Amino acid sequence: MREPQIDYAAVFHALPGMVALLTPELVYVDVNDDFVRLTGRPREQLLGRYIFDVFPENPHDSAAAGMRETRESMLRAVATGERDTMAVLRYDIEDPQRPGHWREHFWSPDNAPVLGTDGKVTLLVHRVEEVTELIRARGGPGGDSRARVLEAELYTRARELQEVNERLRRAHAREREVALALQEALLPAPRPLDHHQAAVRYRPAVGALNVCGDWYDLVDLPDDRLAVAVGDVVGHGLAAACVMGQLRSALSAAARVADGPARALEALGLYARSVDGAESTTAATAFIDWDARTLTYSSAGHLPPALLHPDGTVSFLDRATDPPLGASPEHAIRPEATSAFDEGATLVLYTDGLIERRTEDIDTGLARLTDALGRHRHAAPEDLADALLTELLPATGNADDTALVVIRL
């Protein structure tokens, strides 16, 4: 069955109610037919113009605040990439047939961002419902008095809603600041690795607070060795991030004293039993011996690290995988395996947000990763990390957070 051909421009212009498209700078791109009809402004007088040049605030109303509040709502939607719904507000507009005369209007605006493939706001959908007639409602003897009561009640409730929204926004901003500070503390940039090249990346899930349960770590070991690890705590938000911080620190400490990655994960598994929320955490760690050119690795239920060979082929380090942390009722010895590498190879550790999709088999995601690695095999770690995120994460934003480590061997 063929999909119907839809004229979205015609659909937009036929939408009921006033709808306008604006740039992030608040310049009109298009307006629907109801917008033209209800504002009394021809489309050619709107397109390409700044919204508040077309609809300035009533200069005769010293208490007017409609323009300021509308502008703040629009800019907030552009800055956050999130929809911003306003309470009913009064915003008078000038009569197009009688310059200098202003008509009282009450509006219920809603501002929704449209995101591009890069996740940035490209357009703003400004939808407005006029409720002037409701505010002015009259009816029968005593109706004027009742209408004024209704108007006062509606306007008061609208202002209360606006104040509640402002408090919620301020609280969200404070929580976001905490999240950013926590992320910086828990996932700092790695120190330089002498002459070795490495890149790390972290991308939160769409709608998350910039911190979730994924982590990465690079730890210097004696005898010119390096331990590298990634992990994934179940859940999102600050609670998962706090668990992640504890497990990351514990694994970092265990790697410094353990005689291999399996023993480090065994110690982490014992510690995880005492941490609420750590159950079913997955982790993978590899010890790199630069002199021997070997990778010794172990995985606790995590996706296998990828080894990109200089010729562009890819091997997955999947010969030492055991259940996630806390999944077994009793302590058990974890497996580990060793793989040789050639100079110029690249080790890639990642979390499931990079490749998993709810509608796909995991092998499809691994094949997509293999293809991307082969095509970018000559890229430096920083460029390779950026290419992987650009090509493998969904254009609409990742549903799960993603941690990524790329090391040139």
Backbone hydrogen bonds in HBPLUS format (Angstrom, degrees):
<---DONOR---> <-ACCEPTOR-->    atom                        ^
c    i                          cat <-CA-CA->   ^        H-A-AA   ^      H-
h    n   atom  resd res      DA  || num        DHA   H-A  angle D-A-AA Bond
n    s   type  num  typ     dist DA aas  dist angle  dist       angle   num
A0011-VAL N   A0007-ASP O   3.03 MM   4  6.40 154.4  2.10 148.3 156.4     1
A0012-PHE N   A0008-TYR O   2.88 MM   4  6.04 160.6  1.92 145.8 150.5     2
A0013-HIS N   A0009-ALA O   3.09 MM   4  6.37 164.6  2.12 150.5 153.5     3
A0014-ALA N   A0010-ALA O   3.07 MM   4  6.20 138.1  2.25 140.5 151.5     4
A0014-ALA N   A0011-VAL O   3.15 MM   3  5.15 128.0  2.43  95.4 109.3     5
A0015-LEU N   A0012-PHE O   3.21 MM   3  5.34 158.3  2.26 104.2 110.8     6
A0033-ASP N   A0013-HIS O   3.16 MM  20  5.23 162.2  2.19 122.9 128.4     7
A0128-VAL N   A0018-MET O   2.88 MM 110  5.26 163.7  1.90 148.7 154.0     8
A0032-ASN N   A0019-VAL O   2.99 MM  13  5.69 159.4  2.04 169.6 170.7     9
A0020-ALA N   A0126-HIS O   2.88 MM 106  5.08 151.2  1.96 135.3 144.9    10
A0126-HIS N   A0020-ALA O   2.82 MM 106  5.08 172.2  1.82 158.4 160.1    11
A0021-LEU N   A0030-ASP O   2.79 MM   9  5.16 171.3  1.80 154.6 155.0    12
A0029-VAL N   A0021-LEU O   2.71 MM   8  5.36 169.6  1.72 154.7 151.0    13
A0030-ASP N   A0021-LEU O   3.32 MM   9  5.16 157.9  2.38 131.5 132.9    14
A0022-LEU N   A0124-LEU O   2.91 MM 102  5.06 156.4  1.97 142.4 150.2    15
A0124-LEU N   A0022-LEU O   2.79 MM 102  5.06 145.7  1.91 149.2 154.2    16
A0023-THR N   A0027-VAL O   2.86 MM   4  5.23 150.0  1.95 139.4 147.9    17
A0026-LEU N   A0023-THR O   2.78 MM   3  5.09 158.0  1.83 120.6 122.6    18
A0051-ILE N   A0026-LEU O   3.02 MM  25  6.04 168.0  2.03 172.6 170.4    19
A0028-TYR N   A0049-ARG O   2.96 MM  21  5.67 162.7  1.99 152.0 148.5    20
A0048-GLY N   A0028-TYR O   2.86 MM  20  5.28 174.1  1.86 140.7 142.1    21
A0035-PHE N   A0032-ASN O   3.16 MM   3  5.39 124.0  2.49 100.2 113.9    22
A0036-VAL N   A0032-ASN O   3.27 MM   4  6.69 156.8  2.33 151.3 156.8    23
A0037-ARG N   A0033-ASP O   2.95 MM   4  6.21 164.5  1.97 153.7 158.3    24
A0038-LEU N   A0034-ASP O   2.85 MM   4  5.85 170.0  1.85 151.4 154.2    25
A0039-THR N   A0035-PHE O   3.10 MM   4  5.96 149.7  2.20 141.4 148.4    26
A0040-GLY N   A0036-VAL O   3.04 MM   4  5.77 133.4  2.27 136.3 146.8    27
A0045-GLN N   A0042-PRO O   3.01 MM   3  5.48 147.0  2.12 111.7 121.4    28
A0046-LEU N   A0043-ARG O   2.97 MM   3  5.26 158.9  2.02 110.9 117.7    29
A0047-LEU N   A0043-ARG O   3.09 MM   4  6.30 167.6  2.11 172.1 172.3    30
A0049-ARG N   A0046-LEU O   3.11 MM   3  5.72 149.9  2.20 145.1 143.5    31
A0053-ASP N   A0050-TYR O   2.93 MM   3  5.37 154.8  1.99 115.6 124.0    32
A0054-VAL N   A0050-TYR O   3.28 MM   4  6.69 147.3  2.40 153.0 162.3    33
A0055-PHE N   A0051-ILE O   2.92 MM   4  6.17 157.3  1.97 146.1 153.4    34
A0061-ASP N   A0058-ASN O   3.27 MM   3  5.65 169.7  2.28 114.1 116.7    35
A0064-ALA N   A0061-ASP O   3.18 MM   3  5.43 166.8  2.20 111.8 115.1    36
A0069-GLU N   A0065-ALA O   3.03 MM   4  6.20 169.9  2.04 159.0 162.0    37
A0070-THR N   A0066-GLY O   2.95 MM   4  5.99 157.1  2.00 145.2 151.9    38
A0071-ARG N   A0067-MET O   2.90 MM   4  6.02 165.5  1.92 153.4 157.7    39
A0072-GLU N   A0068-ARG O   2.95 MM   4  6.12 161.4  1.98 149.1 154.4    40
A0073-SER N   A0069-GLU O   3.03 MM   4  6.20 154.3  2.10 142.0 148.7    41
A0074-MET N   A0070-THR O   2.99 MM   4  6.25 162.2  2.03 152.2 156.6    42
A0075-LEU N   A0071-ARG O   2.93 MM   4  6.13 172.4  1.94 158.0 159.9    43
A0076-ARG N   A0072-GLU O   2.92 MM   4  5.94 143.9  2.05 139.4 149.6    44
A0077-ALA N   A0073-SER O   3.05 MM   4  6.31 154.0  2.12 146.6 152.6    45
A0078-VAL N   A0074-MET O   3.03 MM   4  6.37 152.7  2.10 148.2 156.1    46
A0079-ALA N   A0075-LEU O   2.88 MM   4  6.03 157.9  1.93 144.6 150.6    47
A0080-THR N   A0076-ARG O   2.92 MM   4  5.98 162.5  1.95 152.3 156.4    48
A0081-GLY N   A0077-ALA O   2.88 MM   4  5.37 140.1  2.04 132.9 142.7    49
A0084-ASP N   A0111-ASN O   2.78 MM  27  5.19 167.4  1.79 158.3 162.7    50
A0111-ASN N   A0084-ASP O   2.93 MM  27  5.19 170.2  1.94 145.9 149.0    51
A0086-MET N   A0109-PRO O   3.14 MM  23  5.57 165.2  2.16 146.9 150.3    52
A0089-LEU N   A0107-TRP O   2.92 MM  18  5.53 156.6  1.98 153.4 160.8    53
A0107-TRP N   A0089-LEU O   2.86 MM  18  5.53 164.5  1.89 161.9 164.9    54
A0091-TYR N   A0105-HIS O   2.99 MM  14  5.57 154.5  2.06 140.8 149.1    55
A0093-ILE N   A0103-ARG O   3.19 MM  10  5.58 144.5  2.32 148.9 153.4    56
A0103-ARG N   A0093-ILE O   2.90 MM  10  5.58 174.9  1.90 154.9 153.1    57
A0095-ASP N   A0101-HIS O   2.80 MM   6  5.72 170.4  1.81 163.3 165.7    58
A0098-ARG N   A0095-ASP O   3.02 MM   3  5.17 145.3  2.15 104.8 115.3    59
A0101-HIS N   A0098-ARG O   3.03 MM   3  5.73 153.3  2.10 147.7 149.7    60
A0131-VAL N   A0106-PHE O   2.92 MM  25  5.49 159.7  1.96 137.6 143.9    61
A0108-SER N   A0129-GLU O   2.77 MM  21  5.06 141.5  1.91 142.0 154.7    62
A0129-GLU N   A0108-SER O   3.15 MM  21  5.06 160.9  2.18 122.8 128.8    63
A0110-ASP N   A0127-ARG O   2.81 MM  17  5.20 137.0  2.00 156.4 166.1    64
A0127-ARG N   A0110-ASP O   2.88 MM  17  5.20 163.0  1.91 165.3 164.7    65
A0112-ALA N   A0125-VAL O   2.89 MM  13  5.03 163.7  1.91 144.5 149.7    66
A0125-VAL N   A0112-ALA O   2.74 MM  13  5.03 173.2  1.74 159.7 157.4    67
A0114-VAL N   A0123-LEU O   2.85 MM   9  5.04 154.3  1.92 150.6 145.4    68
A0122-THR N   A0114-VAL O   2.82 MM   8  5.85 167.2  1.84 168.9 172.0    69
A0123-LEU N   A0114-VAL O   3.44 MM   9  5.04 161.6  2.47 133.7 136.4    70
A0116-GLY N   A0120-LYS O   2.78 MM   4  5.54 163.3  1.81 159.4 162.4    71
A0119-GLY N   A0116-GLY O   2.98 MM   3  5.30 162.4  2.01 115.5 118.5    72
A0135-ILE N   A0131-VAL O   3.05 MM   4  6.39 159.2  2.09 153.3 158.9    73
A0136-ARG N   A0132-THR O   2.89 MM   4  6.15 148.6  1.99 148.5 158.2    74
A0137-ALA N   A0134-LEU O   3.21 MM   3  5.09 162.3  2.24 103.6 106.8    75
A0143-GLY N   A0140-GLY O   2.88 MM   3  5.10 151.5  1.96 128.8 130.7    76
A0146-ARG N   A0142-GLY O   3.12 MM   4  6.47 163.9  2.14 153.8 158.3    77
A0147-ALA N   A0143-GLY O   2.72 MM   4  5.88 155.9  1.78 154.5 161.7    78
A0148-ARG N   A0144-ASP O   2.97 MM   4  6.20 153.6  2.04 144.2 150.8    79
A0149-VAL N   A0145-SER O   3.05 MM   4  6.36 152.8  2.12 146.4 153.8    80
A0150-LEU N   A0146-ARG O   2.85 MM   4  6.14 160.3  1.89 149.1 154.8    81
A0151-GLU N   A0147-ALA O   2.72 MM   4  5.97 161.5  1.76 152.3 157.7    82
A0152-ALA N   A0148-ARG O   2.87 MM   4  6.03 165.7  1.89 147.6 151.4    83
A0153-GLU N   A0149-VAL O   2.86 MM   4  6.03 160.5  1.90 150.5 156.4    84
A0154-LEU N   A0150-LEU O   2.84 MM   4  5.98 169.3  1.85 155.8 158.9    85
A0155-TYR N   A0151-GLU O   2.90 MM   4  5.98 166.8  1.91 151.4 155.8    86
A0156-THR N   A0152-ALA O   2.89 MM   4  5.92 156.4  1.95 143.1 150.1    87
A0157-ARG N   A0153-GLU O   2.93 MM   4  6.11 164.5  1.96 150.7 154.9    88
A0158-ALA N   A0154-LEU O   2.92 MM   4  6.09 151.6  2.00 145.3 153.9    89
A0159-ARG N   A0155-TYR O   2.96 MM   4  6.20 156.1  2.01 147.1 152.8    90
A0160-GLU N   A0156-THR O   2.95 MM   4  6.22 154.5  2.02 148.6 156.0    91
A0161-LEU N   A0157-ARG O   2.94 MM   4  6.19 154.9  2.00 145.5 152.1    92
A0162-GLN N   A0158-ALA O   2.95 MM   4  6.24 155.3  2.01 147.1 154.0    93
A0163-GLU N   A0159-ARG O   2.96 MM   4  6.24 155.6  2.02 147.5 153.5    94
A0164-VAL N   A0160-GLU O   2.93 MM   4  6.22 155.3  1.99 148.6 155.4    95
A0165-ASN N   A0161-LEU O   2.90 MM   4  6.15 160.1  1.94 151.5 156.9    96
A0166-GLU N   A0162-GLN O   2.96 MM   4  6.24 151.8  2.04 145.9 153.6    97
A0167-ARG N   A0163-GLU O   2.99 MM   4  6.29 157.1  2.05 148.2 153.7    98
A0168-LEU N   A0164-VAL O   2.93 MM   4  6.21 158.4  1.98 152.0 158.1    99
A0169-ARG N   A0165-ASN O   2.90 MM   4  6.13 152.1  1.98 146.0 153.9   100
A0170-ARG N   A0166-GLU O   2.94 MM   4  6.22 156.8  2.00 148.6 154.6   101
A0171-ALA N   A0167-ARG O   2.92 MM   4  6.16 157.8  1.97 148.1 154.3   102
A0172-HIS N   A0168-LEU O   2.86 MM   4  6.06 155.8  1.91 145.9 152.9   103
A0173-ALA N   A0169-ARG O   2.88 MM   4  6.11 152.2  1.95 145.5 153.2   104
A0174-ARG N   A0170-ARG O   3.00 MM   4  6.29 155.3  2.06 147.4 153.4   105
A0175-GLU N   A0171-ALA O   2.97 MM   4  6.24 161.1  2.00 150.1 155.2   106
A0176-ARG N   A0172-HIS O   2.87 MM   4  6.06 149.9  1.96 145.2 153.9   107
A0177-GLU N   A0173-ALA O   3.00 MM   4  6.29 151.2  2.08 145.0 152.1   108
A0178-VAL N   A0174-ARG O   3.04 MM   4  6.40 155.9  2.10 148.8 155.1   109
A0179-ALA N   A0175-GLU O   2.89 MM   4  6.15 155.9  1.95 146.0 153.1   110
A0180-LEU N   A0176-ARG O   2.87 MM   4  6.15 158.3  1.92 152.4 157.4   111
A0181-ALA N   A0177-GLU O   3.00 MM   4  6.22 162.5  2.03 149.0 153.6   112
A0182-LEU N   A0178-VAL O   2.86 MM   4  6.05 155.1  1.92 149.6 157.1   113
A0183-GLN N   A0179-ALA O   2.85 MM   4  6.06 159.3  1.89 150.3 155.9   114
A0184-GLU N   A0180-LEU O   3.03 MM   4  6.24 162.4  2.06 148.6 152.8   115
A0185-ALA N   A0181-ALA O   3.05 MM   4  6.27 149.7  2.15 141.4 149.6   116
A0186-LEU N   A0182-LEU O   2.86 MM   4  6.03 157.4  1.91 154.3 160.4   117
A0187-LEU N   A0183-GLN O   2.81 MM   4  5.67 159.0  1.86 153.3 158.0   118
A0196-HIS N   A0193-LEU O   2.80 MM   3  5.21 156.9  1.85 144.8 142.2   119
A0408-ARG N   A0197-GLN O   2.94 MM 211  5.44 164.5  1.97 152.2 157.4   120
A0199-ALA N   A0406-VAL O   2.81 MM 207  5.16 148.4  1.91 149.9 158.6   121
A0406-VAL N   A0199-ALA O   2.86 MM 207  5.16 162.4  1.89 157.2 160.2   122
A0201-ARG N   A0404-LEU O   2.89 MM 203  5.06 149.3  1.99 146.9 149.5   123
A0404-LEU N   A0201-ARG O   2.97 MM 203  5.06 151.8  2.05 149.2 147.2   124
A0203-ARG N   A0402-THR O   2.83 MM 199  5.07 160.2  1.86 149.3 155.5   125
A0402-THR N   A0203-ARG O   2.76 MM 199  5.07 155.4  1.82 149.1 157.3   126
A0208-ALA N   A0205-ALA O   2.99 MM   3  5.35 160.9  2.03 131.5 132.7   127
A0206-VAL N   A0398-ASN O   2.82 MM 192  5.78 165.2  1.84 172.4 174.1   128
A0233-VAL N   A0213-GLY O   2.86 MM  20  4.48 162.2  1.89 116.1 122.2   129
A0215-TRP N   A0231-GLY O   2.97 MM  16  5.29 151.5  2.05 140.8 141.3   130
A0231-GLY N   A0215-TRP O   3.06 MM  16  5.29 149.6  2.16 137.6 138.5   131
A0217-ASP N   A0229-ALA O   2.94 MM  12  5.21 134.8  2.14 151.3 147.1   132
A0229-ALA N   A0217-ASP O   2.93 MM  12  5.21 154.9  1.99 151.1 152.7   133
A0219-VAL N   A0227-ALA O   2.73 MM   8  4.97 163.0  1.76 152.4 157.3   134
A0227-ALA N   A0219-VAL O   2.81 MM   8  4.97 172.1  1.82 153.1 155.8   135
A0221-LEU N   A0225-ARG O   2.94 MM   4  4.94 166.4  1.96 138.6 134.1   136
A0226-LEU N   A0288-ILE O   3.03 MM  62  5.07 152.0  2.11 137.1 145.7   137
A0288-ILE N   A0226-LEU O   2.67 MM  62  5.07 172.8  1.67 159.9 161.6   138
A0228-VAL N   A0286-ALA O   2.92 MM  58  5.45 162.8  1.95 157.8 163.4   139
A0286-ALA N   A0228-VAL O   2.88 MM  58  5.45 157.7  1.93 158.2 165.7   140
A0230-VAL N   A0284-ALA O   3.02 MM  54  5.62 153.4  2.09 157.1 165.3   141
A0284-ALA N   A0230-VAL O   2.94 MM  54  5.62 160.2  1.98 160.2 163.3   142
A0232-ASP N   A0282-THR O   2.84 MM  50  5.30 154.4  1.90 153.0 153.8   143
A0282-THR N   A0232-ASP O   3.11 MM  50  5.30 159.2  2.15 144.1 145.0   144
A0241-ALA N   A0237-GLY O   3.02 MM   4  6.25 153.3  2.09 148.5 157.0   145
A0242-CYS N   A0238-LEU O   2.92 MM   4  6.13 150.1  2.01 147.7 154.2   146
A0243-VAL N   A0239-ALA O   3.20 MM   4  6.56 158.8  2.25 148.5 153.5   147
A0244-MET N   A0240-ALA O   2.86 MM   4  6.06 160.6  1.90 148.5 154.9   148
A0245-GLY N   A0241-ALA O   2.89 MM   4  6.15 152.9  1.97 146.3 152.7   149
A0246-GLN N   A0242-CYS O   3.22 MM   4  6.53 153.2  2.30 144.5 150.3   150
A0247-LEU N   A0243-VAL O   3.01 MM   4  6.32 166.9  2.03 160.3 163.4   151
A0248-ARG N   A0244-MET O   2.82 MM   4  5.92 165.0  1.84 157.1 161.7   152
A0249-SER N   A0245-GLY O   3.15 MM   4  6.18 162.5  2.18 140.2 144.9   153
A0250-ALA N   A0246-GLN O   2.97 MM   4  6.18 155.4  2.03 144.6 152.0   154
A0251-LEU N   A0247-LEU O   2.89 MM   4  6.07 164.5  1.91 155.2 158.5   155
A0252-SER N   A0248-ARG O   2.95 MM   4  6.08 154.5  2.01 145.4 153.0   156
A0253-ALA N   A0249-SER O   3.01 MM   4  6.24 157.3  2.07 146.9 152.1   157
A0254-ALA N   A0250-ALA O   2.89 MM   4  6.11 161.1  1.93 148.9 154.8   158
A0255-ALA N   A0251-LEU O   2.89 MM   4  5.97 156.9  1.94 149.1 154.3   159
A0256-ARG N   A0253-ALA O   3.18 MM   3  5.39 132.9  2.41  99.9 111.9   160
A0257-VAL N   A0254-ALA O   3.18 MM   3  5.51 144.3  2.31 106.1 115.4   161
A0258-ALA N   A0254-ALA O   2.83 MM   4  5.76 145.2  1.95 159.3 169.3   162
A0264-ALA N   A0260-GLY O   3.18 MM   4  6.45 152.0  2.27 146.3 154.6   163
A0265-LEU N   A0261-PRO O   2.97 MM   4  6.23 155.5  2.03 148.7 154.1   164
A0266-GLU N   A0262-ALA O   2.90 MM   4  6.19 146.3  2.02 145.3 155.6   165
A0267-ALA N   A0263-ARG O   3.03 MM   4  6.28 159.5  2.07 148.1 152.0   166
A0268-LEU N   A0264-ALA O   3.02 MM   4  6.29 153.7  2.09 141.9 149.7   167
A0269-GLY N   A0265-LEU O   2.82 MM   4  6.01 151.9  1.90 145.0 152.4   168
A0270-LEU N   A0266-GLU O   3.08 MM   4  6.40 154.8  2.14 148.8 154.5   169
A0271-TYR N   A0267-ALA O   3.04 MM   4  6.31 159.6  2.08 148.0 153.8   170
A0272-ALA N   A0268-LEU O   2.81 MM   4  5.98 154.9  1.87 150.4 157.8   171
A0274-SER N   A0271-TYR O   2.97 MM   3  5.73 159.4  2.02 122.0 127.9   172
A0275-VAL N   A0272-ALA O   3.08 MM   3  5.13 165.7  2.10 108.7 112.8   173
A0278-ALA N   A0275-VAL O   3.19 MM   3  5.63 154.9  2.25 137.3 135.1   174
A0281-THR N   A0278-ALA O   3.22 MM   3  5.71 148.5  2.33 138.3 134.5   175
A0280-SER N   A0325-LEU O   2.92 MM  45  5.29 139.5  2.09 170.3 169.1   176
A0325-LEU N   A0281-THR O   2.88 MM  44  5.33 157.6  1.93 170.2 164.3   177
A0283-ALA N   A0300-ALA O   3.25 MM  17  5.16 147.8  2.36 117.6 127.0   178
A0300-ALA N   A0283-ALA O   2.69 MM  17  5.16 176.5  1.69 170.8 171.7   179
A0285-THR N   A0298-SER O   3.07 MM  13  5.79 167.5  2.08 169.6 173.6   180
A0298-SER N   A0285-THR O   3.05 MM  13  5.79 150.5  2.14 163.7 171.3   181
A0287-PHE N   A0296-THR O   2.71 MM   9  5.16 163.5  1.73 156.0 160.2   182
A0296-THR N   A0287-PHE O   3.02 MM   9  5.16 167.0  2.04 146.6 150.4   183
A0289-ASP N   A0294-THR O   3.02 MM   5  5.39 174.9  2.03 164.9 165.3   184
A0293-ARG N   A0289-ASP O   2.82 MM   4  5.59 123.8  2.13 142.1 157.5   185
A0294-THR N   A0289-ASP O   3.29 MM   5  5.39 151.0  2.38 136.0 143.6   186
A0341-PHE N   A0293-ARG O   3.06 MM  48  5.60 153.3  2.13 141.1 140.3   187
A0295-LEU N   A0339-SER O   2.71 MM  44  5.14 155.7  1.77 151.1 159.8   188
A0339-SER N   A0295-LEU O   2.75 MM  44  5.14 153.4  1.82 145.5 154.7   189
A0297-TYR N   A0337-ALA O   2.84 MM  40  5.60 158.4  1.89 161.2 167.6   190
A0337-ALA N   A0297-TYR O   3.04 MM  40  5.60 153.0  2.11 149.1 157.6   191
A0299-SER N   A0320-ALA O   2.88 MM  21  6.08 144.0  2.01 169.5 169.1   192
A0322-ASP N   A0299-SER O   2.94 MM  23  6.17 157.4  2.00 148.6 154.9   193
A0301-GLY N   A0322-ASP O   2.55 MM  21  5.50 119.8  1.90 155.0 159.9   194
A0317-LEU N   A0305-PRO O   2.89 MM  12  5.40 163.5  1.91 156.1 161.4   195
A0306-ALA N   A0348-VAL O   2.85 MM  42  5.07 168.0  1.87 154.6 155.5   196
A0348-VAL N   A0306-ALA O   2.84 MM  42  5.07 159.7  1.88 158.4 161.5   197
A0307-LEU N   A0315-SER O   2.73 MM   8  5.12 164.4  1.75 161.9 166.7   198
A0315-SER N   A0307-LEU O   2.95 MM   8  5.12 162.7  1.98 141.5 146.3   199
A0308-LEU N   A0346-THR O   2.76 MM  38  4.95 163.3  1.79 162.5 159.7   200
A0346-THR N   A0308-LEU O   2.84 MM  38  4.95 154.8  1.90 142.3 150.4   201
A0309-HIS N   A0313-THR O   2.89 MM   4  5.47 162.2  1.92 163.5 168.2   202
A0312-GLY N   A0309-HIS O   2.89 MM   3  5.47 166.3  1.91 126.2 129.1   203
A0318-ASP N   A0316-PHE O   2.99 MM   2  5.66 118.4  2.38 111.9  95.3   204
A0327-ALA N   A0324-PRO O   3.23 MM   3  5.54 160.7  2.27 128.2 127.3   205
A0345-ALA N   A0342-ASP O   3.06 MM   3  5.72 152.7  2.13 143.4 142.2   206
A0409-LEU N   A0345-ALA O   2.72 MM  64  5.23 166.4  1.73 151.3 154.6   207
A0347-LEU N   A0407-ILE O   2.84 MM  60  5.18 159.1  1.88 155.4 157.0   208
A0407-ILE N   A0347-LEU O   2.91 MM  60  5.18 160.0  1.95 151.4 157.6   209
A0349-LEU N   A0405-VAL O   2.97 MM  56  5.15 155.8  2.03 144.8 152.4   210
A0405-VAL N   A0349-LEU O   2.83 MM  56  5.15 160.6  1.87 157.3 155.9   211
A0351-THR N   A0403-ALA O   3.04 MM  52  5.44 128.1  2.32 156.0 155.8   212
A0354-LEU N   A0351-THR O   3.14 MM   3  6.19 167.8  2.15 132.4 134.6   213
A0355-ILE N   A0352-ASP O   3.14 MM   3  5.65 134.7  2.36 111.3 121.4   214
A0356-GLU N   A0352-ASP O   2.85 MM   4  5.43 166.0  1.87 162.6 166.3   215
A0360-GLU N   A0357-ARG O   3.10 MM   3  5.37 170.6  2.11 117.7 119.7   216
A0364-THR N   A0361-ASP O   3.00 MM   3  5.52 140.5  2.16 111.8 122.0   217
A0366-LEU N   A0362-ILE O   3.03 MM   4  6.38 156.2  2.09 151.7 158.7   218
A0367-ALA N   A0363-ASP O   2.91 MM   4  6.04 151.7  1.99 141.6 149.1   219
A0368-ARG N   A0364-THR O   2.99 MM   4  6.23 149.3  2.09 141.5 149.9   220
A0369-LEU N   A0365-GLY O   2.99 MM   4  6.27 152.0  2.07 144.3 151.5   221
A0370-THR N   A0366-LEU O   2.89 MM   4  6.14 160.1  1.93 147.8 153.3   222
A0371-ASP N   A0367-ALA O   2.98 MM   4  6.18 161.3  2.01 148.4 152.7   223
A0372-ALA N   A0368-ARG O   3.08 MM   4  6.29 163.2  2.11 146.3 150.6   224
A0373-LEU N   A0369-LEU O   2.92 MM   4  6.12 163.3  1.95 156.3 160.8   225
A0374-GLY N   A0370-THR O   3.02 MM   4  6.20 161.4  2.05 149.8 154.8   226
A0375-ARG N   A0371-ASP O   3.08 MM   4  6.31 157.8  2.13 150.3 155.9   227
A0376-HIS N   A0372-ALA O   3.10 MM   4  6.23 140.8  2.26 143.6 153.5   228
A0379-ALA N   A0376-HIS O   3.00 MM   3  5.42 161.4  2.04 116.3 122.5   229
A0384-LEU N   A0380-ALA O   2.75 MM   4  5.90 159.6  1.79 162.6 169.2   230
A0385-ALA N   A0381-PRO O   2.86 MM   4  5.97 161.7  1.90 150.4 154.5   231
A0386-ASP N   A0382-GLU O   3.18 MM   4  6.43 161.4  2.21 144.9 149.4   232
A0387-ALA N   A0383-ASP O   2.94 MM   4  6.14 157.2  1.99 146.3 153.0   233
A0388-LEU N   A0384-LEU O   2.93 MM   4  6.15 159.7  1.97 154.0 158.7   234
A0389-LEU N   A0385-ALA O   3.15 MM   4  6.39 165.1  2.17 150.8 154.2   235
A0390-THR N   A0386-ASP O   2.97 MM   4  6.12 160.0  2.01 149.2 155.2   236
A0391-GLU N   A0387-ALA O   2.93 MM   4  6.03 162.4  1.96 152.2 156.4   237
A0392-LEU N   A0388-LEU O   2.87 MM   4  5.66 157.3  1.92 147.7 154.2   238
A0393-LEU N   A0389-LEU O   3.21 MM   4  5.49 155.9  2.27 128.3 134.5   239
A0397-GLY N   A0394-PRO O   3.03 MM   3  5.27 162.3  2.06 109.8 114.7   240
